[in-house]
Amino acid sequence: MIELYYSSSPNVLKVMIALEEMGLDHVLRFVDLSKGEQFDPAKLAGSPTAKVPVIRDDRPGDGGAPLTVFESGAIMEYLAAKAGRLLPTAPRERIEVMQWLNWQVANLGPIGGQFWHFERFADRLEPGTDFTYPRRRYRRMLNAIWDVMNRRLAEAEFLAGAYSIADIACIPWVRYLDFAPSERPALARWHDAISARPAVERAYRKSAAFKTEYGRNERQGVAYPFEGLARHTLVS
């Protein structure tokens, strides 16, 4: 059984989708960020990073002790290797997937996250500050990312040719942010096709079962600088 330590985020969703797509038995362990649970390694299966997602596999392939894996890219690769799915073994096909997976981790996620921060939270954290430059900067960078994806998907059905963990890693971020679908038809086609997959729909339903509003205290402000009422609310 695999335990997924989670709260609501695109990086968590990509792991949830992977678990559903691969048919791996798993259980969800909610980490309440409003209570600072992410700072307690005991709440994250021993992970030292104070971040979700984290998984704990009590039956790793080597037959050894339970294994904890943190960082979403590493988790995706681990799950694909365990399930023998969505990550080719042939060297050329495998590196194609790994290139796009690492591209997501290094580009789409961080730039998308910074764009969202300055668009939605910066004014509430620093009222009266002029955020014109960072907003313009991250919007330009995000548009460049969307254009990379659109060009690639105009020539291939999926990012690495065949559906893979690279597509799974990207879809939550594309759904989370506005990619101007009318301007990027290939990206829109890809978005709609993946969003309609049963495993993706199941993952989003499970994620929607919990609503997390981020809070802020002195310690949380380092990793989760969001204001608002912090609580874990079950959505009907």
Buried (B, 14 or more C-beta within 10 A) or exposed (E): EBBBBBBBBBBBBBBBBBBBBBEBEBEBBBBBBBBBBBBEBEBBBEBEEBBBBBBBBEEBEEEEEBBBBBBBBEBBBBBBEBBEBBBBEEEEBBEBBBEBBBBBBEBBBEBBBBBBBBBEBBEEBEEEEEBEEBBEBBBEBBBEBBBBBBEBBEEBBBBBBBBBBBBBBBBBBBBBBEBEBEEBEBBBBBBEBBEEBEBBEBBBEBBEEBEBBBBBEEEBEEEBBBEEEBEBEEEE
